[in-house]
Amino acid sequence: MDLEYLRSYEMSWGTLGTVRPFPSFQPERDTKEIQAALEKKDAVTLVRILTNRNNSQRQVIAKTYQAAAGKDLLSALRKTLSGDLETLLLALMMTPLQHEARRLRQAMEGLGTDEETLLEILCIRSGQRLKDISDAYTELYKKSLEKELRAETSGDLAKLIVALLKKDNVTGVLQRDIESLCASLDGKKADAAPWISILTSRDTEHLNKVLMRVELDRGETLDKALEKRFSGDIRMGLKTLVQCIQNPHLLLAQRIENMKTAAVHGVMVSHCEEDLLCIRAAFIKQSGTSLYSALQKHFKGEHLQALLAICRSED
């Protein structure tokens, strides 16, 4: 492990992220190197710098470049790069809120809706974070995220999606919540309403107690219970939400296990400064292969080198 990374660990003690503040950060020096790299179409240098600075430092680089070159860094990157590497580095250059707003937008674009990406972000993020993402969405696209989500979904899934967007931490009564969820599974037709109401309005500690008791009372995992009693999109939505409450890092590891480029980019960029180490641990436990090794089997070139830099090391 290189000395600069060790020093960055000292600066970010206790972090579960893999991308940390670069300890000897000099934006003017980085800007000069980036300008030269853009002229030479030197992707190696661009990857080295942009994957070894945290997002706050990259934002400073963007401003410094704008002042020095008189043009936008993102536009310059688009002219120089292409393909998956361009997509990844541009994602790194967005602020975290802009990036997740963009992922939600992309999940709703074109034919069909990518419900898995919508659920991933809405289930994982806190109510306050989602409010901030929603504000960023409006700023970027001049549209209401809630209205867009309502237009892209229907039925119980639409109710779940909107409830997730408005997450709250209402105090719940443990036994009452357990009874409500159990009763919803015992009727002739499973009722999604109590699940949507309770699972989007309680804190994680309370919900884990509730879900554990429901599993004990029914004598089966919630995954199996939901699989049996629900169908279609709402089944996927409830199963995703339950898994997020029980083990969010496993959910994210499973999202990227098939190595689809968009999901890998989305999860790794979103979580590289937060908890990618936890996702790496869940990934190797789930798949039997480290994330670092899996990336090498599915990607190549400078795109691979950028992903490996974000992942950081072998487990």
C-alpha positions as CSV (number, residue, x, y, z in Angstrom):
1,M,0.0,0.0,0.0
2,D,1.4,3.4,-1.0
3,L,2.6,6.0,1.5
4,E,0.1,8.6,0.4
5,Y,-2.8,6.3,1.0
6,L,-1.5,5.4,4.5
7,R,-1.3,9.2,5.2
8,S,-4.8,9.6,3.9
9,Y,-6.0,6.9,6.3
10,E,-4.5,8.9,9.2
11,M,-6.5,12.0,8.0
12,S,-9.7,10.0,7.8
13,W,-9.3,7.6,10.7
14,G,-12.2,5.3,11.1
15,T,-13.5,5.7,7.5
16,L,-15.1,2.8,5.8
17,G,-14.5,4.4,2.4
18,T,-11.7,3.6,-0.1
19,V,-11.3,7.1,-1.5
20,R,-10.0,9.5,1.0
21,P,-8.7,13.1,1.0
22,F,-5.4,13.3,-0.8
23,P,-3.0,14.5,2.0
24,S,-0.7,16.7,-0.1
25,F,-3.5,18.2,-2.2
26,Q,-2.3,21.0,-4.5
27,P,-5.2,22.0,-6.9
28,E,-3.0,24.3,-9.0
29,R,-0.5,21.5,-9.6
30,D,-3.3,19.0,-10.4
31,T,-4.9,21.5,-12.8
32,K,-1.6,21.9,-14.8
33,E,-1.2,18.1,-15.0
34,I,-4.8,17.7,-16.1
35,Q,-4.4,20.4,-18.8
36,A,-1.3,18.7,-20.2
37,A,-3.0,15.3,-20.0
38,L,-6.1,16.6,-21.9
39,E,-3.9,18.0,-24.7
40,K,-2.0,14.7,-25.0
41,K,-5.1,12.6,-24.5
42,D,-3.3,11.0,-21.6
43,A,-6.0,8.9,-19.9
44,V,-3.5,7.4,-17.5
45,T,-2.8,10.7,-15.8
46,L,-6.4,11.7,-15.7
47,V,-7.3,8.4,-14.0
48,R,-4.4,8.7,-11.5
49,I,-5.4,12.2,-10.3
50,L,-9.2,12.0,-10.4
51,T,-9.5,8.6,-8.6
52,N,-7.0,9.7,-5.9
53,R,-8.8,12.8,-4.8
54,N,-12.0,12.8,-2.8
55,N,-15.1,14.6,-4.2
56,S,-14.5,17.9,-2.3
57,Q,-11.0,18.0,-3.8
58,R,-12.3,17.2,-7.3
59,Q,-14.8,20.1,-7.0
60,V,-11.9,22.4,-6.1
61,I,-9.9,21.1,-9.1
62,A,-12.9,21.8,-11.4
63,K,-13.1,25.4,-10.2
64,T,-9.3,25.9,-10.5
65,Y,-9.4,24.5,-14.0
66,Q,-12.3,26.8,-15.0
67,A,-10.3,29.8,-13.7
68,A,-7.0,28.8,-15.4
69,A,-8.4,27.5,-18.7
70,G,-11.5,29.6,-19.1
71,K,-13.6,26.5,-19.8
72,D,-15.5,23.8,-18.1
73,L,-13.5,20.7,-17.0
74,L,-16.4,18.3,-17.7
75,S,-16.7,19.5,-21.3
76,A,-13.0,19.1,-21.7
77,L,-13.2,15.5,-20.4
78,R,-16.0,14.7,-22.7
79,K,-14.0,15.9,-25.7
80,T,-10.9,13.8,-24.7
81,L,-12.5,10.6,-23.3
82,S,-15.1,8.1,-24.6
83,G,-17.0,5.0,-23.6
84,D,-17.1,3.6,-20.1
85,L,-14.1,5.5,-18.9
86,E,-15.7,8.9,-19.9
87,T,-18.9,7.9,-18.1
88,L,-17.0,6.9,-14.9
89,L,-14.8,9.9,-14.6
90,L,-17.7,12.3,-15.3
91,A,-19.6,10.5,-12.5
92,L,-16.7,11.1,-10.2
93,M,-16.7,14.8,-11.1
94,M,-20.4,15.3,-10.1
95,T,-21.2,16.1,-6.5
96,P,-22.7,13.2,-4.5
97,L,-26.2,14.6,-4.6
98,Q,-25.9,15.4,-8.4
99,H,-24.7,11.9,-9.0
100,E,-27.6,10.2,-7.3
101,A,-30.1,12.6,-8.8
102,R,-28.6,11.7,-12.2
103,R,-28.8,7.9,-11.5
104,L,-32.5,8.3,-10.6
105,R,-33.1,10.3,-13.8
106,Q,-31.3,7.6,-15.9
107,A,-33.4,4.9,-14.2
108,M,-36.5,6.6,-15.5
109,E,-35.3,7.5,-19.0
110,G,-36.1,5.6,-22.2
111,L,-38.4,2.6,-22.6
112,G,-39.2,1.0,-19.3
113,T,-38.1,1.9,-15.8
114,D,-35.1,0.5,-13.9
115,E,-37.0,-0.2,-10.7
116,E,-33.9,-1.9,-9.1
117,T,-31.9,1.3,-9.3
118,L,-34.8,3.4,-8.0
119,L,-35.2,1.0,-5.0
120,E,-31.5,0.8,-4.3
121,I,-31.2,4.5,-3.8
122,L,-34.5,5.1,-2.2
123,C,-34.1,2.2,0.3
124,I,-30.5,2.9,1.2
125,R,-30.6,6.7,1.7
126,S,-32.0,8.4,4.8
127,G,-35.0,10.7,4.6
128,Q,-32.9,13.9,4.9
129,R,-30.5,12.6,2.2
130,L,-33.4,11.9,-0.1
131,K,-34.8,15.4,0.5
132,D,-31.4,16.8,-0.6
133,I,-31.2,14.5,-3.6
134,S,-34.8,15.6,-4.5
135,D,-33.7,19.3,-4.3
136,A,-30.6,18.5,-6.5
137,Y,-32.9,16.8,-9.0
138,T,-35.1,19.8,-9.3
139,E,-32.1,22.1,-9.7
140,L,-30.6,19.9,-12.4
141,Y,-33.8,19.0,-14.4
142,K,-36.3,21.7,-13.4
143,K,-38.8,18.9,-12.5
144,S,-40.2,17.4,-9.3
145,L,-38.6,14.1,-8.5
146,E,-41.8,12.9,-6.7
147,K,-43.9,13.7,-9.8
148,E,-41.5,11.9,-12.1
149,L,-41.5,8.9,-9.8
150,R,-45.3,8.8,-9.6
151,A,-45.4,9.0,-13.4
152,E,-43.0,6.1,-13.8
153,T,-44.6,3.6,-11.4
154,S,-48.1,2.4,-10.5
155,G,-50.1,0.5,-7.9
156,D,-48.5,-0.5,-4.6
157,L,-45.0,0.0,-6.0
158,A,-45.8,3.7,-6.6
159,K,-47.1,4.0,-3.0
160,L,-43.9,2.4,-1.7
161,I,-41.7,4.6,-3.9
162,V,-43.4,7.8,-2.7
163,A,-43.3,6.6,0.9
164,L,-39.6,5.9,0.7
165,L,-39.0,9.4,-0.7
166,K,-40.7,10.8,2.4
167,K,-39.1,8.6,5.0
168,D,-39.7,9.5,8.6
169,N,-38.7,8.2,12.1
170,V,-42.1,8.0,13.8
171,T,-42.0,6.3,17.2
172,G,-43.6,2.8,16.8
173,V,-45.0,0.4,19.3
174,L,-43.0,-2.9,18.9
175,Q,-45.8,-5.4,19.5
176,R,-48.4,-3.4,17.5
177,D,-46.1,-3.3,14.5
178,I,-45.3,-7.0,14.7
179,E,-49.0,-7.8,14.9
180,S,-49.8,-5.6,11.9
181,L,-47.2,-7.2,9.7
182,C,-48.1,-10.7,10.7
183,A,-51.9,-10.0,10.2
184,S,-51.1,-8.6,6.7
185,L,-49.6,-12.0,5.7
186,D,-52.4,-14.1,7.2
187,G,-55.4,-12.8,5.3
188,K,-56.8,-14.2,2.1
189,K,-55.0,-11.5,0.1
190,A,-51.6,-10.1,1.4
191,D,-51.9,-6.4,2.2
192,A,-48.9,-4.3,1.3
193,A,-50.2,-1.2,3.1
194,P,-48.9,-2.0,6.7
195,W,-45.5,-3.0,5.2
196,I,-45.2,0.3,3.3
197,S,-46.4,2.4,6.3
198,I,-44.2,0.8,9.0
199,L,-41.1,0.1,7.0
200,T,-40.8,3.6,5.7
201,S,-41.5,5.4,9.0
202,R,-39.5,3.7,11.7
203,D,-35.8,3.8,12.6
204,T,-33.6,0.9,11.6
205,E,-33.1,-0.5,15.2
206,H,-36.8,-0.7,15.8
207,L,-37.4,-2.3,12.4
208,N,-34.8,-4.9,12.9
209,K,-36.5,-6.0,16.1
210,V,-39.9,-6.0,14.4
211,L,-38.6,-8.1,11.4
212,M,-36.8,-10.6,13.6
213,R,-40.0,-11.2,15.7
214,V,-42.1,-11.6,12.5
215,E,-39.7,-14.2,11.2
216,L,-39.7,-16.0,14.6
217,D,-43.5,-16.0,14.8
218,R,-43.9,-17.3,11.2
219,G,-41.1,-19.8,11.4
220,E,-39.6,-18.7,8.0
221,T,-37.5,-15.9,6.6
222,L,-39.2,-12.8,5.5
223,D,-37.8,-13.3,2.0
224,K,-39.7,-16.6,1.7
225,A,-42.8,-15.1,3.3
226,L,-42.9,-12.1,0.9
227,E,-42.1,-14.4,-2.0
228,K,-45.2,-16.5,-1.2
229,R,-47.7,-13.8,-0.4
230,F,-46.9,-11.0,-2.8
231,S,-46.3,-10.8,-6.6
232,G,-45.0,-8.5,-9.2
233,D,-43.2,-5.2,-8.6
234,I,-44.4,-4.8,-5.0
235,R,-42.9,-8.1,-4.1
236,M,-39.5,-7.0,-5.5
237,G,-39.9,-3.6,-3.7
238,L,-40.8,-5.1,-0.3
239,K,-38.0,-7.7,-0.5
240,T,-35.5,-5.1,-1.4
241,L,-36.6,-2.8,1.4
242,V,-36.5,-5.7,4.0
243,Q,-33.0,-6.7,2.8
244,C,-31.8,-3.1,3.0
245,I,-33.0,-2.9,6.6
246,Q,-31.4,-6.2,7.6
247,N,-28.1,-5.9,5.6
248,P,-27.7,-2.9,3.3
249,H,-24.1,-3.8,2.3
250,L,-25.2,-7.3,1.2
251,L,-27.9,-5.7,-0.9
252,L,-25.3,-3.5,-2.6
253,A,-22.9,-6.3,-3.1
254,Q,-25.6,-8.3,-4.8
255,R,-26.5,-5.3,-7.0
256,I,-23.0,-5.4,-8.5
257,E,-22.3,-9.1,-8.5
258,N,-23.3,-9.5,-12.1
259,M,-20.8,-6.8,-13.1
260,K,-23.3,-4.7,-15.1
261,T,-21.4,-1.5,-15.9
262,A,-24.1,1.0,-14.8
263,A,-24.7,-0.7,-11.5
264,V,-21.0,-1.1,-10.8
265,H,-20.4,2.6,-11.6
266,G,-23.4,3.7,-9.6
267,V,-22.6,1.8,-6.4
268,M,-18.9,2.3,-6.4
269,V,-19.0,6.0,-7.0
270,S,-21.9,6.6,-4.6
271,H,-20.2,4.6,-1.8
272,C,-16.5,5.0,-2.3
273,E,-16.1,7.6,0.4
274,E,-18.7,6.1,2.7
275,D,-18.7,2.3,3.1
276,L,-17.2,0.6,0.1
277,L,-15.0,-1.4,2.5
278,C,-18.2,-3.0,3.9
279,I,-19.5,-3.7,0.5
280,R,-16.2,-5.3,-0.4
281,A,-16.5,-7.6,2.6
282,A,-20.1,-8.5,1.8
283,F,-19.2,-9.1,-1.8
284,I,-16.5,-11.7,-1.0
285,K,-18.8,-13.4,1.5
286,Q,-21.6,-13.5,-1.1
287,S,-19.6,-14.5,-4.2
288,G,-16.5,-16.2,-2.8
289,T,-14.4,-13.8,-5.0
290,S,-13.1,-10.4,-4.0
291,L,-14.5,-7.3,-5.7
292,Y,-11.0,-6.4,-6.9
293,S,-10.6,-9.8,-8.7
294,A,-14.1,-9.7,-10.1
295,L,-13.5,-6.3,-11.7
296,Q,-10.3,-7.7,-13.4
297,K,-12.3,-10.5,-15.0
298,H,-15.0,-8.3,-16.5
299,F,-13.4,-4.9,-17.4
300,K,-10.2,-3.8,-19.2
301,G,-7.9,-0.9,-20.1
302,E,-7.9,2.4,-18.4
303,H,-11.6,1.9,-17.4
304,L,-10.5,-1.1,-15.4
305,Q,-7.6,0.8,-13.8
306,A,-10.0,3.5,-12.7
307,L,-12.4,1.0,-11.1
308,L,-9.4,-0.7,-9.4
309,A,-8.2,2.6,-8.0
310,I,-11.7,3.3,-6.6
311,C,-11.9,-0.3,-5.1
312,R,-8.4,0.3,-3.9
313,S,-7.1,-3.1,-3.0
314,E,-7.5,-6.9,-2.9
315,D,-9.3,-8.5,0.0
